[in-house]
């Protein structure tokens, strides 16, 4: 991964991480999903899916994630 990207979300649920990534993209924040599960073990061991954003978008991304957990998220906050 390039420099200046920071993890803003992590989950053992790929589905949850995809939802967060999608929400960020809908709000014009470029986001990437990194799957940290060890493929040699399949799903026997828990892995972590992580969502990264550029450091310049970190504050807005964290605000959106917090708002979504409270049920207060709207597009383009």
Buried (B, 14 or more C-beta within 10 A) or exposed (E): EEEEBEEBBBBEEBEBBBBBBEBBEEBEBEBBBBEEBEEEEEEEEEBBBBBBBBEEBBEBBBEBBEBBEEEEBEEEE
